[in-house]
Amino acid sequence: MSELTGLSERFQSTTPLATLIDDSDIDHRRFQDLIASTDSLAILCHDNPDPDTIASALALEAIAKEWEVPAVDIVHGGTVTHQQNRAMINVLDIELRSITQVTLSDYGLVAFVDHGIPGQNNSAPEDMTPDIVIDHHPADEIEGQFVDHRPAVGATATLLTRYLEVYGIELDARLATALLFGLHRETLDFNRGTTSTEHAAACVLHPHADHNIIEELTNSVFTPETISGIGDAIANREVRSSCLVSSLGRIRERDIIPQAADYLLQLEGVSTTIVYGIVDDNVCLSGRTSNAQLHIGDVMKETFDQVGSAGGHHDMAGGQVPLGFVGSVDDGDDAAMDLINQSMKARIFNALKGWTET
């Protein structure tokens, strides 16, 4: 088992990441004592896990195994439908368990990575309190025995890269590749929400990562459903000034929604996109903006958080609301879908009205 020797002075003082990231409020000794003392750990990703949460969970699993925790499971709710996420899991041989296959209360500890509030973008019971939270998303009132919540950092993978440094845990190619790919995807190749700490973390990971695998993952092909979904988003778009809102209708692959929001942000004259689609019994949304004066996470939270769950960063956000909030629709029910679109677009454009009237 690794020993924590003075928090590894050389990591604190000499690496680029150690120099740039503020660890002053983090009790690393408490974190080690907590994990090393348990006999089982469930690492819960957020629903429909993306590369940042998957890579972060993989890093926390490596830490727990280094400290000889007998049983460690990476758990998630929802599904993995994004082609790059599926490819990442398959190529790097990452074992994920559905939350439907486990009982969280059976584990000695439950850790949240890349999310922080039970029941918000995760399938944990709303009345539970996680033991450990490591997250970079804006959120209020996060609770746990150990909480590392740093919204000033651009990716949770950055935080876990730092943990590996602090504890002197060796980076193998598989773990470094996962973390570096997580950084790439969370920041859209270091073009969105990136801070100096992400570049520093990349410097730590780069010498150990398999860049051929990262290229392979980056070039993962679109599924036919993704192409069709983006096509629907283009066809159904409504633009007012610099703001675009679009519906995908009823879809099976939730990950199409953020991909469509990213794609439509490239449209000339558009600086804000909000795309939504019906997945099972929920309306799921993704928002993106390049408008430095608009906080899309606050817009989403103020508009939808009272009836569902919504929020996010300055430039990217997401959420979901129960379908019953805006209506119900069966397959092929065009009239009902039209009413839902009218309601959703009216609500979203009203929230953006300061930017649709210029």
N, C-alpha and C positions, 0 to 999 in steps of 0.2 A: 504494500500500500504506500502511496506517495505521502511524504511528510510535508507539512506546510512550514517551511523554514523561513521565518521572517518575511512571509509573503514574497519570497523569491526576489530579493533586492535587485538583481540584474534586470528582471522584467519590469519592475517598477520604475527604474531609472534610465534604462538605455533603449528600449524599443520604441519605435514611433507610436504605436498604439498606447503604450503605457504613458508616454509623454502627453498625449492629446486627450485621453479619456479620464474623466474625473471619478476616481474610486473612493473618494474621501468618506462617502456616506454608506459604503458597502462593507458589511461585516463578513469578510471572507472566512474567518475562523468559524463563525456561527453557521455558515452555509456548509462547510465541510463537516462539522460535528453533526449537523442535522442529517445529512445524507449518509454519512459513514455509519450512523447508528441504526439505520433501518434495515429490515430484512426484505423489503419489497417496495418498489417505486413504480408508479404509473405516471408517465410523462404525457400529458394531454395536449395535443395540437388543437388549434382552432378548427372549426368545421370546414370541410372541403379544403384540406391543407395545401398550402403553397410551399415553394422551395425554402422560404425563410423560416417558417415554423418547422418544416421537416428537418432541415439542416440543424436548426437549433436543438431540436429534440434529439437528433443523432449525437450531437456534441454532449448534451447532458447525459445521455446513455453512456457515452464513453467515459465521462467523469465518474459516474456511479459504478461502472464496471472496474475502473482503476481502483476504486475504494472498496471493491469486493462486495458490493450489494448483491445478494444471491439472485433476486428476481427483478428484472427491469423490463417493462413493456412500454412501447410507444403506441398511444391510443388516439383515435380521432373519431369525430362524428361526420355525418354527411358522406360525400363520395369524392373520389379523385377522378375528375373528368378531363382536366386540362392536359393536353397531349404532352407538354414538357414535364409536368408533374408526374405523370405516369411513367414517362421515360426515365426520369430521375430515380424513381423508386425501383424500377426494373434493372437499370444499368448498374446502379450502386448497391443493389441487393439489400434494400432497406425493408425491414419487416415492420409493418404497421398492423395494428389490431383495431377492428371496429369497436366502438364503445358498446355496441349491442352484444359483444362477445365477452364483456368483462363487467365486474361490479366494482366501482371505484372504492367503495368503503372496505373492500377486502384488502386493499394495499396499506402498507404501513405509512406511506407518504404519497401525496398526489401533487405533481408539479404542473403548473400552466406555463407554456412557453409561447410567446408572441400573442398573448391575449391575457386579460386579467380579471374580468368580471364574470362570475358563474352565470350561465344562461345567455350571455351576450356573445354571439358568434362562436358558441361552443355548446356541446350537448351535456354539460355538467348540470346537476340539479341547482336551481337558483338559490336554494337555502344552504348549500355547502360552502365551506371556507377552504380554499386550497392551502396546502402547507407551504408551497413555494410558488412564487410568481416571478418570472423574468420576462419583461416586455418593454417595447418602445412606443406603443400606441398611446395617444392621449386618452386618459380615463380618470375618473374620480373615485376616491374611496376604495382603493384596492386593499384587500386584507389578506393576511397570511402570516405564518411564523417567520418567513423570510421573504421580503419583497424587494426586488430590484426593478424599479420602474423609472426608465430614463427616456422620456419622449424627445429629448434634444438629440438623441442618437437616431440614425437613419434606418437601422435594421437590428433585429434581435440577434442575428448571426454575428454582428459586431460584438455584442456583449458576450456571447458564448466563446468567441475567439479570444477575448480578453481573459475569460475564466480559465481556458486551457493554458494561457500564458502564466497566469498567477499561480496555478497549481503545478506548473512544470510538466504537463501531460503532453506526451509526444504526439505530433500531428502526423498521421499516416496519410497516404494519397487519397484514400476513400473519403476520410473525414474532411480533409482540406478541400477536396473537389466539391463536396456537398456544400460546405460553408461558402466557398467562393462563388458557386453557382447561385446560392441563396442571396448573396450580396448583389450579384448581377441582376437577378430577377426583381428583387425588392426595389432596386433603384433604377430599373430600366437601363441597364448598362451604365450606371453611374451618371444618369442624366436627370433623375427625379429624386428629390428629397435627400440628396447625398450630403453628408457632412465630411469634414476632414478625417473623422474616425473611420469611416467606411474605406477611404483610400489607405489609411494606415493598416486596417485589418486586412485589406487585400495584399498589402506588402508582406504581411506575416504569412498569409496563406499561399501566395503565388509560387514560392519555390517548391512547395510540397504537392501542389495540385496537378491533376492529370488534365492538361489543357485540350487534349484531343477529345476527351469525354465532354468537357464543357462545350466545345464546338459542336459535338454531336447532339447534345441536349438543346443547345440554342437553335439548331437547325431542325429540330423535331417537326415533322410534317403536321399541318392542320388536319383535323378530322373533317369529313364531309359536313358534319353538324356545325362545326365552327365556321366554315366557309359560308354555309347557308345562313347561319345566325348573323354574321357580319353583313351579309347581303341584305337581310331583313332590316338590320339597323340602319343601313344606308337608305333603303327604300322608305322606311317609316320615319325618317328624321323630320323634325320641325325646328327651324332656326329662327330665333329672334335676336337681332343684333349679334352679339358675340357668343350667345348661349344656344346650345343644341340639346334637345331632348328627343329620345327615341325609344320605341318599344320593340321587343323581340317576340311579343306574344307568349304563348306557352312553349317552354323548352324543356329538354331533359338534362342538358349539360349547363350547370350554373356558371362554370368558368368562362362561358362564352360572353357573359355580360361585361366583366372588366376588360376582356380583350376588345370588345366592340367599343367600349368607352375610350380606351387608349387609341384605337385606330381612328375614330372619328375626331379626336382632338387634333389630328394632322390636317383637317380640312381648313383651307384658307379662310381667314376671317373669324374662325371659331377659337375661343380661348377657354370655354367651359363646356363640358359634356356630362349629361346624366342619362344613363341607359338603364332600362329595367326590363324584367321578364318574369313570367309566372313559372315558378318551380314548385310542383306539388301544390300545397295549399298556401304558398307565400308569394308575395311580390318581392323579388330581390333586386337591389339597385346597386350601381357603381357610379361614382362621380369622379371626374378629373378636371383640373383647371391649371392653366398656365398664367392666370391673372394673379399677379403678386398682391393685389389689394383684396382678393376674395379668399376666404377660408372655407373651402368646400366641406370640410369636416363639420364645421359649425353649422353651415347651411343644412346639411343632412340631419344633424342631431336635432336642431330646432324644428325641423319639418316633420320628422318621422319618429323620433325617439319616444315620444309619449304614447305611440300606438304600436310600436315594435321595438327594434333596436337599430340604432344608426349612429354614425360618427366617423371620425378619422382624422387625417392630417390636413395641413394647409392645402395641399395640392391633390390629394387622393382620399376617397372615402367610400364607404359602403353601408349597406343596411338591408333590412328586410322587415316587411309588415305583413300581418295576416291578410290573406286574400279577402276575407270577409269585411275588412276595413273599407275596401273600395268596391266590392261586389263579388259576384261569383260567375264563373264561365265554364261551360263544358266545351269539349273539343268540337270545333265547327260552329260554335255559337258566335257568329260575327257581330250581331247586334250588342250582345253583352260585352264583347271585347271592345267595341267602339265606345261604350259607356265608361268602361274602366280606363281606357286611354284618355278620354276627355277629362275624367276626374284626376288621374295622375298628372297629366301634363298641366292642367290648370293649377294644381297644388305646387308643382315644381317651378313653373314659370312665375307664380306669385312669390315664391321664396327667393327667386332670382330677379325680381322686378327692378331692383336698382341697377341691373346690368342689361336689361332687355329694352330699356327705354332710351338708350343713348344713341 
